[in-house]
């Protein structure tokens, strides 16, 4: 989701290949601009108790294929190799390599490095397998919405500098598809933070170059190098407000949507330390089952479009009829029936196995959120008419109980109800983690008048929130939002950063970490808010 009023229609022509690495100002590090050797350090992901997926990218001097070996050791000097495997890579996969090594020990820190055919070595990475059986605690850093031109990835830098993080989780919008000067506008771009290509991402080569550009960021590289990361895409890894059949930011003269979607998925799987499974579950000892989901490209039906309703003379009547009819359509789904069934079985199996918590990662917010009636006063007299109309529409919708955002679970109430009823019937201790909105939220999720779980929704790494569209004190905005929404217990609509989740057998706590700035490079940050849920309550303390 992109938080802004107007949109673009910039069309990319032609494609870019590997030669684009030589574009001045693209690569921030010499190894990337040369596009030879190990160009983007290392990363790990898909942690299990006995295996780990390891990633790198190596371009040989010949630009041909290369056979890489990866070694793991329990010590950084690699005196004793604990596991090893090999893979052949080449231009068909943009010279990336993903190797899963098994036979590892649970809850163990491993060091790893790749060895090239010429004997050169990658940087040394560090990773950690998942625990087996009882564990006292487990910590995860949770990220979303990292738009490079808006500023520095100081949230990544802060998390990488910690020594208490077992896992990183990225809930989507790892990068953005827009052309230079679109989102953000040129006036809002931070100098030196301009990714390539300058055009919108449409073709395979475009997506590859944008990932190469983002992954050149040293703070992102460091985070990947030090902790395993579980990743899932949201919309901007393909195109804004994407769904199964198209996207808001995909126009008819930009080619076939299925071709663009296929390119985006292929490159995501090339460049990210993720398996090709669209969704997956991870058991963190007996502490929790973590579910990675897919809610964008494979099963999501098109978001409701309420704009035509505002052309009616009786807007309230039109909105009420929409609320009581199309909005409740049970065929509207975020995940598709196959994934819904998988997740339902997974929740029940996790509870039956004695897992203490069931943690589900979604790309978008689930908590019910309507616009406060006083929101119209937040828009200044000199604001564009489109901005004023947007706010007026939200206020009008709220009067009949309709949500602020239809690109989140707010647009799919029947699917939301199915999921929460499933969690309730399974007896789950449910914690939902989500991103997309760029702001920070804490919700008590309810269904049929009973608690169903809690939701911790994270602020963006750099992408701006409400503060970019309204001109009032953020505390005023937050207070009004909480008053207007019974499920919402706290929010912050003005600061960037990440979440730090701590799981223990009887409690899950979450810290919202806010960085001091994104406009200059700094790892300074603070805990802005904390929330806790106790096992058996399904609501915050």
C-alpha positions in Angstrom: 0.0 0.0 0.0 1.2 3.5 -0.8 -0.1 6.3 1.4 -0.7 9.2 -0.9 -3.6 10.8 -2.7 -2.6 11.0 -6.4 -0.8 8.4 -8.6 1.4 8.2 -11.6 1.3 7.0 -15.2 5.0 6.8 -16.0 5.7 4.1 -18.6 9.0 2.3 -18.9 10.3 1.6 -22.4 13.0 -0.9 -23.2 14.9 -3.2 -20.7 18.1 -3.0 -18.8 20.6 -5.7 -18.5 23.7 -6.4 -16.4 25.5 -3.4 -18.0 23.3 -1.2 -15.9 25.6 -1.9 -12.9 28.0 0.6 -14.4 25.5 3.4 -14.3 27.1 6.3 -12.3 25.6 6.7 -8.8 23.9 3.3 -8.8 26.1 1.1 -6.7 27.1 2.5 -3.4 29.9 -0.1 -3.0 32.8 -0.9 -5.5 32.1 -4.6 -5.6 28.6 -4.0 -7.0 29.6 -1.4 -9.6 32.2 -3.9 -10.8 29.6 -6.6 -10.9 32.1 -9.4 -10.5 32.9 -11.7 -7.6 30.7 -11.8 -4.5 28.6 -8.7 -5.2 26.1 -8.7 -2.3 27.6 -10.4 0.7 25.6 -13.3 2.2 22.2 -14.0 3.8 20.4 -16.9 5.5 16.7 -17.8 5.8 14.2 -20.5 6.2 15.5 -21.6 9.6 14.6 -25.0 10.9 16.0 -27.0 13.8 18.3 -29.0 11.6 18.7 -27.0 8.4 19.3 -23.5 7.0 19.0 -21.9 3.6 22.1 -19.9 2.7 22.3 -17.2 0.0 24.9 -15.3 -2.0 25.5 -13.9 -5.4 28.7 -14.5 -7.4 29.5 -13.3 -10.9 32.7 -14.8 -12.3 35.1 -12.7 -14.3 34.0 -14.5 -17.5 30.3 -13.7 -16.9 29.6 -17.4 -17.3 28.5 -20.1 -14.9 30.0 -20.8 -11.6 29.9 -23.8 -9.1 29.9 -22.5 -5.5 30.4 -24.4 -2.3 29.2 -23.2 1.1 30.7 -24.4 4.4 29.3 -24.0 7.9 31.2 -24.2 11.1 30.4 -23.5 14.8 33.5 -21.3 14.9 34.3 -18.3 12.7 37.7 -19.8 11.9 36.2 -22.8 10.1 38.7 -25.2 11.7 36.0 -27.8 11.7 33.4 -27.8 9.0 29.9 -28.8 10.3 28.2 -29.0 6.9 28.8 -28.3 3.3 26.9 -28.3 -0.1 27.3 -27.0 -3.6 25.3 -25.3 -6.4 25.8 -24.2 -10.0 24.7 -20.7 -10.8 24.6 -18.5 -13.8 22.8 -15.8 -15.7 19.5 -17.7 -15.8 19.2 -17.0 -12.1 21.1 -13.7 -12.1 24.1 -15.5 -10.6 22.4 -15.9 -7.2 22.7 -19.1 -5.2 20.5 -20.6 -2.6 21.7 -23.7 -0.9 19.9 -25.5 2.0 22.3 -27.4 4.2 20.9 -30.1 6.5 22.2 -32.2 9.4 22.6 -29.2 11.7 22.1 -29.0 15.5 19.1 -27.2 17.0 19.5 -23.8 18.7 23.0 -23.5 17.5 24.9 -20.5 16.1 26.7 -21.3 12.8 29.1 -19.3 10.7 29.1 -19.8 7.0 30.9 -18.7 3.9 30.8 -19.5 0.2 33.9 -20.6 -1.8 34.1 -19.7 -5.5 35.8 -21.7 -8.3 38.8 -19.3 -8.2 39.2 -19.9 -4.5 37.9 -16.5 -3.5 35.7 -16.4 -0.3 32.5 -14.6 0.4 32.1 -12.5 3.6 31.4 -14.7 6.6 27.8 -14.9 7.7 26.3 -15.9 11.0 23.0 -17.7 11.5 21.1 -19.7 14.1 18.9 -22.8 13.9 15.5 -23.0 15.6 15.3 -24.7 19.0 13.7 -28.1 19.8 11.6 -28.7 22.9 11.2 -26.3 25.7 12.9 -22.9 25.3 13.0 -20.0 27.8 12.6 -17.2 25.2 13.0 -16.3 21.6 13.4 -12.8 20.0 12.5 -11.6 16.6 13.0 -8.2 14.9 10.1 -7.4 12.5 10.3 -5.0 9.6 8.1 -3.7 6.7 7.9 -0.9 4.2 11.5 0.0 3.4 11.5 2.6 0.6 15.2 3.5 -0.1 14.9 7.0 -1.5 12.9 8.2 1.6 16.0 7.8 3.8 18.5 5.6 5.5 17.8 2.1 6.7 18.7 3.0 10.3 16.2 0.4 11.6 18.2 -2.3 10.0 21.4 -0.8 11.5 19.9 -0.7 15.0 18.7 -4.3 14.9 22.0 -5.6 13.4 23.9 -3.9 16.3 21.9 -5.8 18.9 23.1 -9.1 20.3 19.8 -10.4 21.5 18.0 -11.0 18.2 17.5 -14.6 17.1 15.6 -13.9 13.9 14.6 -11.2 11.5 11.1 -11.2 9.9 10.2 -9.0 6.9 6.5 -8.7 6.3 6.7 -7.1 2.9 7.4 -4.0 0.8 11.1 -4.9 1.0 11.5 -2.6 -1.9 9.3 -0.3 -4.1 8.6 -0.5 -7.8 8.2 3.2 -8.7 10.3 5.3 -11.0 12.6 8.0 -9.7 10.7 11.0 -8.5 7.3 9.3 -8.2 7.1 8.0 -4.6 8.9 9.8 -3.1 8.7 13.0 -5.1 12.1 14.5 -5.9 11.8 17.0 -3.1 11.4 14.3 -0.5 14.3 12.1 -1.7 17.5 11.8 0.3 20.6 12.5 -1.6 22.6 9.4 -2.6 19.6 7.1 -2.1 18.4 6.7 -5.6 18.0 3.1 -6.7 18.3 1.8 -10.2 16.7 1.5 -12.7 15.2 5.1 -12.8 12.1 3.7 -14.5 9.2 1.7 -13.1 9.8 -2.0 -12.6 7.9 -4.0 -15.3 10.3 -6.5 -16.8 12.6 -9.2 -15.4 15.8 -7.1 -15.8 14.1 -4.1 -14.0 13.3 -6.1 -10.9 16.7 -7.7 -10.9 18.4 -4.3 -11.0 16.2 -2.8 -8.3 17.0 -5.8 -6.0 20.7 -5.4 -6.7 20.4 -1.7 -5.9 18.6 -2.2 -2.6 20.8 -5.1 -1.5 23.9 -2.9 -2.0 22.7 -1.0 1.1 25.4 -1.7 3.8 22.9 -1.8 6.7 20.6 -4.2 5.0 23.6 -6.4 4.1 24.8 -6.4 7.7 21.4 -7.5 9.0 21.2 -10.3 6.5 24.8 -11.3 7.3 24.2 -11.6 11.1 20.8 -13.2 11.6 18.5 -15.5 9.5 15.5 -13.8 8.0 12.0 -15.1 7.2 10.5 -13.0 4.4 7.2 -12.7 2.7 6.1 -10.3 0.0 3.4 -7.7 0.0 2.4 -5.5 -2.9 5.4 -3.3 -3.9 7.6 -6.3 -4.6 5.3 -6.5 -7.7 3.1 -3.4 -8.0 1.0 -1.2 -5.7 -2.3 -2.7 -4.4 -1.7 -5.9 -6.3 -4.2 -8.8 -6.4 -4.5 -12.1 -8.3 -5.6 -10.5 -11.5 -3.8 -7.1 -11.7 -2.8 -4.1 -9.6 -3.6 -0.5 -9.1 -0.2 0.5 -10.4 -0.4 -1.8 -13.5 -1.8 -0.1 -16.6 -3.1 -1.7 -19.8 -0.2 -0.3 -21.8 2.4 -1.8 -19.5 2.0 -5.3 -20.9 0.4 -8.5 -19.6 -0.1 -8.5 -15.8 0.7 -12.3 -15.6 4.1 -11.7 -17.3 4.9 -8.9 -14.9 3.7 -10.9 -11.9 5.8 -13.9 -13.0 8.9 -11.7 -13.4 8.4 -10.2 -9.9 8.0 -13.6 -8.3 11.0 -15.1 -10.1 13.3 -12.3 -9.1 12.0 -12.3 -5.5 12.9 -15.9 -5.2 16.3 -15.3 -6.8 17.3 -12.5 -4.6 15.7 -13.3 -1.3 16.8 -16.1 1.2 13.4 -17.8 0.9 12.2 -21.1 -0.4 9.9 -21.5 -3.3 7.0 -22.5 -1.1 4.3 -19.8 -1.1 3.5 -20.3 2.6 5.2 -22.2 5.4 5.1 -22.9 9.1 8.1 -22.9 11.5 8.1 -24.5 15.0 10.2 -22.5 17.5 10.7 -25.3 19.9 7.5 -25.7 22.0 7.3 -21.9 22.3 5.4 -21.1 19.1 4.5 -21.9 15.6 5.2 -19.1 13.2 3.2 -19.0 10.0 4.5 -17.3 6.9 1.5 -16.4 4.6 0.9 -15.1 1.1 -1.9 -12.5 0.8 -1.2 -10.7 -2.5 -0.6 -12.5 -5.8 -1.9 -16.0 -5.6 -5.4 -16.0 -4.2 -6.5 -12.4 -3.3 -9.6 -11.2 -5.0 -9.7 -7.6 -6.2 -10.1 -5.0 -3.5 -13.5 -3.3 -3.2 -13.8 0.0 -5.0 -16.1 2.4 -3.2 -15.2 5.5 -5.3 -18.2 5.1 -7.6 -20.5 5.2 -4.6 -19.7 8.8 -4.0 -21.3 9.8 -7.3 -24.7 9.0 -5.8 -26.9 11.8 -4.6 -27.7 9.8 -1.4 -24.2 8.8 -0.4 -25.3 7.3 3.0 -27.8 5.1 1.3 -25.3 3.9 -1.3 -22.6 3.2 1.4 -25.2 1.3 3.6 -26.3 -0.9 0.7 -22.6 -1.6 -0.1 -21.9 -2.4 3.6 -24.9 -4.8 3.8 -24.2 -6.4 0.4 -21.0 -6.6 -1.7 -18.7 -5.8 1.3 -19.9 -9.0 3.0 -19.4 -11.2 0.0 -18.0 -14.6 1.4 -16.2 -15.2 -1.9 -13.9 -12.2 -1.3 -10.6 -13.7 0.0 -7.1 -12.6 0.9 -5.5 -16.0 0.9 -7.7 -18.3 -1.3 -9.4 -21.4 -0.1 -6.3 -23.6 -0.3 -4.2 -21.5 1.9 -7.1 -20.8 4.3 -7.5 -24.6 4.7 -3.8 -25.0 5.2 -3.7 -22.3 7.9 -6.7 -23.7 9.7 -5.2 -27.2 9.8 -1.9 -25.6 10.9 -3.4 -23.7 13.8 -5.2 -26.8 15.0 -2.1 -29.0 14.7 0.0 -26.4 16.5 -2.4 -26.2 19.5 -2.8 -30.0 19.6 1.0 -30.4 19.6 1.3 -28.2 22.7 2.8 -25.2 21.1 2.3 -22.3 23.5 1.7 -19.6 20.8 0.4 -19.4 17.3 2.0 -16.4 15.5 0.7 -15.5 12.0 2.4 -12.9 9.8 0.2 -11.0 7.4 1.2 -8.3 4.9 -1.7 -6.0 5.9 -3.5 -5.0 9.0 -6.4 -7.1 10.4 -7.6 -4.8 13.2 -10.8 -2.9 12.5 -10.0 0.7 11.7 -12.4 3.5 10.7 -11.8 7.1 10.2 -12.5 9.5 13.1 -15.2 12.0 12.4 -12.9 14.9 13.3 -10.4 13.8 10.6 -11.7 16.4 8.3 -10.2 19.1 10.5 -6.8 17.5 10.0 -6.6 18.7 6.4 -5.4 22.3 6.1 -7.3 24.9 4.0 -4.5 24.9 1.4 -4.5 21.1 1.0 -5.3 19.8 -2.5 -8.9 19.1 -3.2 -8.1 15.4 -3.8 -6.7 15.1 -0.3 -9.8 16.8 1.2 -12.1 14.5 -0.9 -10.2 11.4 0.3 -10.6 12.4 4.0 -14.3 13.3 3.4 -14.9 9.8 1.9 -13.3 8.1 4.9 -15.5 10.1 7.3 -18.6 9.3 5.4 -17.8 5.6 5.3 -17.1 5.6 9.0 -20.6 6.9 9.7 -22.0 3.6 8.5 -19.3 1.5 10.0 -17.1 1.0 6.9 -13.3 0.9 7.2 -10.6 3.4 6.3 -8.7 1.0 4.1 -10.0 -1.7 1.7 -6.6 -2.9 0.7 -6.2 -4.4 4.1 -8.4 -7.0 5.9 -10.9 -4.2 6.1 -11.9 -5.0 2.5 -12.4 -8.6 3.3 -14.6 -8.9 6.4 -16.0 -12.4 5.7 -12.4 -13.8 5.2 -11.3 -12.1 8.4 -14.2 -13.6 10.3 -13.4 -17.1 9.0 -9.8 -16.8 10.1 -10.6 -15.5 13.6 -13.4 -18.1 14.1 -10.9 -20.8 13.1 -8.4 -19.5 15.6 -11.0 -19.4 18.4 -12.3 -22.9 17.6 -8.8 -24.3 17.6 -8.1 -22.7 21.0 -5.2 -20.8 19.6 -3.2 -18.2 21.6 -3.1 -16.0 18.6 -0.6 -13.2 17.9 -0.9 -11.5 14.5 2.0 -9.5 13.2 1.6 -7.2 10.2 3.0 -4.3 8.2 2.0 -2.3 5.1 0.5 0.8 6.8 3.8 2.5 7.6 2.4 3.3 11.1 2.5 1.5 14.4 -0.6 -0.1 15.9 -1.7 -2.5 18.7 -5.1 -4.2 18.5 -7.2 -6.6 20.5 -8.8 -8.7 17.8 -12.3 -9.9 18.5 -14.9 -12.0 16.8 -18.6 -12.6 17.8 -18.1 -10.6 20.9 -15.2 -12.7 22.2 -11.4 -12.2 22.3 -9.7 -13.9 19.3 -6.1 -12.7 19.6 -3.9 -9.6 19.5 -2.2 -7.8 16.6 1.1 -6.0 16.7 1.4 -3.9 13.5 4.7 -2.4 12.6 5.7 1.1 11.4 7.7 1.4 8.2 11.5 1.3 8.0 11.4 4.5 6.0 8.0 4.8 4.3 6.0 7.8 5.7 2.7 7.5 7.4 -0.2 9.8 8.4 2.2 12.6 9.2 2.9 13.0 5.5 -0.8 13.7 4.7 -2.1 15.7 7.7 -0.9 18.9 9.3 -1.9 18.3 13.0 -0.1 17.0 16.0 0.4 13.2 15.7 -0.7 12.8 19.2 -4.1 14.3 18.3 -4.3 11.9 15.3 -3.5 8.9 17.5 -5.9 9.8 20.2 -8.7 10.3 17.8 -8.0 6.9 16.1 -8.0 5.1 19.4 -11.3 6.7 20.5 -13.0 5.8 17.2 -11.9 2.2 17.1 -12.7 -0.2 20.0 -10.2 -2.8 18.9 -7.3 -0.3 18.7 -5.5 0.1 22.0 -2.6 2.3 20.9 -1.0 3.7 17.8 1.8 6.0 16.6 1.4 7.7 13.2 4.6 9.7 12.8 7.7 7.7 13.5 9.7 5.0 11.6 11.6 1.9 12.9 10.8 -1.7 13.6 9.2 -4.1 16.1 11.1 -6.3 18.6 9.0 -9.4 19.6 9.9 -11.5 22.7 8.3 -14.9 23.0 8.3 -16.7 26.4 6.1 -19.7 27.4 3.6 -17.5 29.3 3.9 -14.1 27.7 4.6 -12.4 24.4 5.8 -8.8 24.5 6.4 -6.4 21.7 8.5 -3.2 21.6 8.0 -0.6 18.9 11.5 0.7 18.3 11.6 4.2 16.8 14.7 5.5 15.1 15.8 9.1 15.8 15.9 9.9 12.1 16.0 8.5 8.6 17.3 11.6 6.9 20.9 11.0 8.0 22.8 7.8 8.8 22.4 7.0 12.5 21.7 3.9 14.5 20.2 5.8 17.5 16.7 4.6 18.5 14.4 4.2 21.5 11.5 2.0 22.6 8.5 4.1 22.0 5.9 1.7 23.3 5.5 -1.8 24.7 2.6 -4.2 24.8 2.2 -7.6 26.4 -0.2 -10.5 26.1 -0.4 -13.4 28.6 -1.2 -16.9 27.5 -4.8 -17.9 27.7 -6.2 -14.3 27.5 -6.0 -13.4 23.7 -6.0 -9.7 24.7 -3.4 -7.3 25.9 -2.7 -6.8 29.6 
